[in-house]
Amino acid sequence: MDEPRPAPVYQQAPDRALLDTVGLARRLGRTPEWFYRHKDELMDVHGFPPPVTGLGNRWDPVAIDRWLDRQLPEHLRLPTNPAELQKAEQDYWTQVLHERLNNPDKQPSPPSRRRRHGDPEKE
């Protein structure tokens, strides 16, 4: 019997391991010190997600990713439902294939099969 194939990326459950302050700062591309200085402003003014209730300074990474996505202009945001994500993925690969078809000279060449000086002979 065949092994079941893994679900496509857009259908896999996200990693829900909570982020501590260091992990959160890293995800934001900042230092923990920066985050502590700006935490109140981020939450009060910009709608930053609060820590998970009852767990101290631990944040849900999915809530953080959704908040980050909302900060982007709409045309740069990732689709959120599987059908939209699958269509976006198909559109991307269609574009890549069309570019390859229309620009065959820009395709990477396959690796050389010639023996290099000093390589042991393979039999």
Phi and psi in degrees as GROMACS dihedral restraints (atoms count N, CA, C in turn):
[ dihedral_restraints ]
;  ai    aj    ak    al  type     phi  dphi    fc
    3     4     5     6     1   -72.1    20    10
    4     5     6     7     1   146.9    20    10
    6     7     8     9     1   -70.6    20    10
    7     8     9    10     1   143.7    20    10
    9    10    11    12     1   -65.7    20    10
   10    11    12    13     1   140.0    20    10
   12    13    14    15     1   -74.4    20    10
   13    14    15    16     1   144.8    20    10
   15    16    17    18     1   -65.2    20    10
   16    17    18    19     1   149.7    20    10
   18    19    20    21     1   -65.8    20    10
   19    20    21    22     1   147.4    20    10
   21    22    23    24     1   -56.3    20    10
   22    23    24    25     1   158.0    20    10
   24    25    26    27     1   -53.8    20    10
   25    26    27    28     1   -40.1    20    10
   27    28    29    30     1   -70.8    20    10
   28    29    30    31     1   -11.0    20    10
   30    31    32    33     1  -106.8    20    10
   31    32    33    34     1    -6.3    20    10
   33    34    35    36     1   -78.0    20    10
   34    35    36    37     1   146.1    20    10
   36    37    38    39     1   -69.5    20    10
   37    38    39    40     1   138.0    20    10
   39    40    41    42     1   -70.1    20    10
   40    41    42    43     1   156.8    20    10
   42    43    44    45     1   -70.9    20    10
   43    44    45    46     1   121.1    20    10
   45    46    47    48     1  -104.2    20    10
   46    47    48    49     1    16.0    20    10
   48    49    50    51     1   -61.4    20    10
   49    50    51    52     1   125.0    20    10
   51    52    53    54     1   -66.0    20    10
   52    53    54    55     1   149.1    20    10
   54    55    56    57     1   -96.5    20    10
   55    56    57    58     1   133.4    20    10
   57    58    59    60     1   -84.4    20    10
   58    59    60    61     1  -178.4    20    10
   60    61    62    63     1   -61.0    20    10
   61    62    63    64     1   -39.3    20    10
   63    64    65    66     1   -65.4    20    10
   64    65    66    67     1   -46.1    20    10
   66    67    68    69     1   -64.2    20    10
   67    68    69    70     1   -38.8    20    10
   69    70    71    72     1   -64.9    20    10
   70    71    72    73     1   -46.7    20    10
   72    73    74    75     1   -60.0    20    10
   73    74    75    76     1   -42.7    20    10
   75    76    77    78     1   -60.4    20    10
   76    77    78    79     1   -42.5    20    10
   78    79    80    81     1   -63.9    20    10
   79    80    81    82     1   -31.4    20    10
   81    82    83    84     1   -85.3    20    10
   82    83    84    85     1    -7.5    20    10
   84    85    86    87     1    74.6    20    10
   85    86    87    88     1    28.6    20    10
   87    88    89    90     1  -129.5    20    10
   88    89    90    91     1   176.9    20    10
   90    91    92    93     1   -93.6    20    10
   91    92    93    94     1   158.3    20    10
   93    94    95    96     1   -59.0    20    10
   94    95    96    97     1   -36.4    20    10
   96    97    98    99     1   -61.6    20    10
   97    98    99   100     1   -42.8    20    10
   99   100   101   102     1   -60.8    20    10
  100   101   102   103     1   -45.3    20    10
  102   103   104   105     1   -61.4    20    10
  103   104   105   106     1   -44.4    20    10
  105   106   107   108     1   -60.4    20    10
  106   107   108   109     1   -39.4    20    10
  108   109   110   111     1   -67.3    20    10
  109   110   111   112     1   -32.4    20    10
  111   112   113   114     1  -107.7    20    10
  112   113   114   115     1     1.2    20    10
  114   115   116   117     1   -56.2    20    10
  115   116   117   118     1   -49.3    20    10
  117   118   119   120     1   -62.5    20    10
  118   119   120   121     1   -43.7    20    10
  120   121   122   123     1   -63.4    20    10
  121   122   123   124     1   -43.3    20    10
  123   124   125   126     1   -59.2    20    10
  124   125   126   127     1   -42.9    20    10
  126   127   128   129     1   -74.2    20    10
  127   128   129   130     1   -46.3    20    10
  129   130   131   132     1   -74.0    20    10
  130   131   132   133     1   -41.4    20    10
  132   133   134   135     1   -96.7    20    10
  133   134   135   136     1   -37.2    20    10
  135   136   137   138     1  -109.0    20    10
  136   137   138   139     1     3.8    20    10
  138   139   140   141     1    71.3    20    10
  139   140   141   142     1    28.0    20    10
  141   142   143   144     1   -63.5    20    10
  142   143   144   145     1   139.1    20    10
  144   145   146   147     1   -63.0    20    10
  145   146   147   148     1   138.9    20    10
  147   148   149   150     1   -75.6    20    10
  148   149   150   151     1   166.9    20    10
  150   151   152   153     1   -62.1    20    10
  151   152   153   154     1   158.8    20    10
  153   154   155   156     1   -65.6    20    10
  154   155   156   157     1   129.4    20    10
  156   157   158   159     1   -58.1    20    10
  157   158   159   160     1   131.2    20    10
  159   160   161   162     1    83.4    20    10
  160   161   162   163     1     0.6    20    10
  162   163   164   165     1  -118.4    20    10
  163   164   165   166     1    16.6    20    10
  165   166   167   168     1    72.3    20    10
  166   167   168   169     1  -145.9    20    10
  168   169   170   171     1   -86.4    20    10
  169   170   171   172     1    72.4    20    10
  171   172   173   174     1  -131.6    20    10
  172   173   174   175     1   131.0    20    10
  174   175   176   177     1  -116.3    20    10
  175   176   177   178     1   147.8    20    10
  177   178   179   180     1   -77.9    20    10
  178   179   180   181     1   120.0    20    10
  180   181   182   183     1   -63.8    20    10
  181   182   183   184     1   -30.3    20    10
  183   184   185   186     1   -67.3    20    10
  184   185   186   187     1   -42.8    20    10
  186   187   188   189     1   -62.6    20    10
  187   188   189   190     1   -38.7    20    10
  189   190   191   192     1   -66.0    20    10
  190   191   192   193     1   -44.5    20    10
  192   193   194   195     1   -62.7    20    10
  193   194   195   196     1   -39.8    20    10
  195   196   197   198     1   -65.0    20    10
  196   197   198   199     1   -40.3    20    10
  198   199   200   201     1   -63.5    20    10
  199   200   201   202     1   -45.8    20    10
  201   202   203   204     1   -59.0    20    10
  202   203   204   205     1   -42.3    20    10
  204   205   206   207     1   -61.6    20    10
  205   206   207   208     1   -39.2    20    10
  207   208   209   210     1   -67.1    20    10
  208   209   210   211     1   -18.4    20    10
  210   211   212   213     1   -79.5    20    10
  211   212   213   214     1   -17.1    20    10
  213   214   215   216     1   -81.3    20    10
  214   215   216   217     1   153.9    20    10
  216   217   218   219     1   -60.0    20    10
  217   218   219   220     1   148.5    20    10
  219   220   221   222     1   -55.8    20    10
  220   221   222   223     1   -37.4    20    10
  222   223   224   225     1   -70.4    20    10
  223   224   225   226     1   -12.0    20    10
  225   226   227   228     1  -100.7    20    10
  226   227   228   229     1    -6.0    20    10
  228   229   230   231     1   -74.1    20    10
  229   230   231   232     1   146.6    20    10
  231   232   233   234     1   -76.8    20    10
  232   233   234   235     1   145.7    20    10
  234   235   236   237     1   -62.8    20    10
  235   236   237   238     1   151.5    20    10
  237   238   239   240     1  -105.6    20    10
  238   239   240   241     1   -24.3    20    10
  240   241   242   243     1  -100.2    20    10
  241   242   243   244     1   153.0    20    10
  243   244   245   246     1   -56.4    20    10
  244   245   246   247     1   -39.4    20    10
  246   247   248   249     1   -64.1    20    10
  247   248   249   250     1   -43.4    20    10
  249   250   251   252     1   -65.7    20    10
  250   251   252   253     1   -39.8    20    10
  252   253   254   255     1   -65.7    20    10
  253   254   255   256     1   -42.2    20    10
  255   256   257   258     1   -63.6    20    10
  256   257   258   259     1   -41.7    20    10
  258   259   260   261     1   -64.5    20    10
  259   260   261   262     1   -41.7    20    10
  261   262   263   264     1   -61.9    20    10
  262   263   264   265     1   -40.1    20    10
  264   265   266   267     1   -66.0    20    10
  265   266   267   268     1   -43.0    20    10
  267   268   269   270     1   -63.6    20    10
  268   269   270   271     1   -41.9    20    10
  270   271   272   273     1   -61.6    20    10
  271   272   273   274     1   -40.6    20    10
  273   274   275   276     1   -61.2    20    10
  274   275   276   277     1   -50.7    20    10
  276   277   278   279     1   -67.8    20    10
  277   278   279   280     1   -32.8    20    10
  279   280   281   282     1   -61.3    20    10
  280   281   282   283     1   -43.7    20    10
  282   283   284   285     1   -63.3    20    10
  283   284   285   286     1   -44.4    20    10
  285   286   287   288     1   -60.1    20    10
  286   287   288   289     1   -45.5    20    10
  288   289   290   291     1   -66.4    20    10
  289   290   291   292     1   -39.0    20    10
  291   292   293   294     1   -63.6    20    10
  292   293   294   295     1   -41.4    20    10
  294   295   296   297     1   -63.1    20    10
  295   296   297   298     1   -40.7    20    10
  297   298   299   300     1   -65.4    20    10
  298   299   300   301     1   -39.8    20    10
  300   301   302   303     1   -66.6    20    10
  301   302   303   304     1   -41.4    20    10
  303   304   305   306     1   -81.8    20    10
  304   305   306   307     1   -17.0    20    10
  306   307   308   309     1  -131.6    20    10
  307   308   309   310     1    66.1    20    10
  309   310   311   312     1   -63.6    20    10
  310   311   312   313     1   -23.8    20    10
  312   313   314   315     1   -71.4    20    10
  313   314   315   316     1   -19.0    20    10
  315   316   317   318     1   -91.0    20    10
  316   317   318   319     1    -0.3    20    10
  318   319   320   321     1   -72.7    20    10
  319   320   321   322     1   143.5    20    10
  321   322   323   324     1   -66.0    20    10
  322   323   324   325     1   141.8    20    10
  324   325   326   327     1   -80.7    20    10
  325   326   327   328     1   151.0    20    10
  327   328   329   330     1   -67.8    20    10
  328   329   330   331     1   155.8    20    10
  330   331   332   333     1   -61.8    20    10
  331   332   333   334     1   147.5    20    10
  333   334   335   336     1   -69.8    20    10
  334   335   336   337     1   141.8    20    10
  336   337   338   339     1  -102.0    20    10
  337   338   339   340     1     2.6    20    10
  339   340   341   342     1   -68.6    20    10
  340   341   342   343     1   147.4    20    10
  342   343   344   345     1   -76.2    20    10
  343   344   345   346     1   136.9    20    10
  345   346   347   348     1   -89.9    20    10
  346   347   348   349     1   153.1    20    10
  348   349   350   351     1   -59.4    20    10
  349   350   351   352     1   128.4    20    10
  351   352   353   354     1    95.0    20    10
  352   353   354   355     1   -11.9    20    10
  354   355   356   357     1   -73.4    20    10
  355   356   357   358     1   137.8    20    10
  357   358   359   360     1   -66.5    20    10
  358   359   360   361     1   147.3    20    10
  360   361   362   363     1   -69.7    20    10
  361   362   363   364     1   141.7    20    10
  363   364   365   366     1  -108.7    20    10
  364   365   366   367     1   130.0    20    10
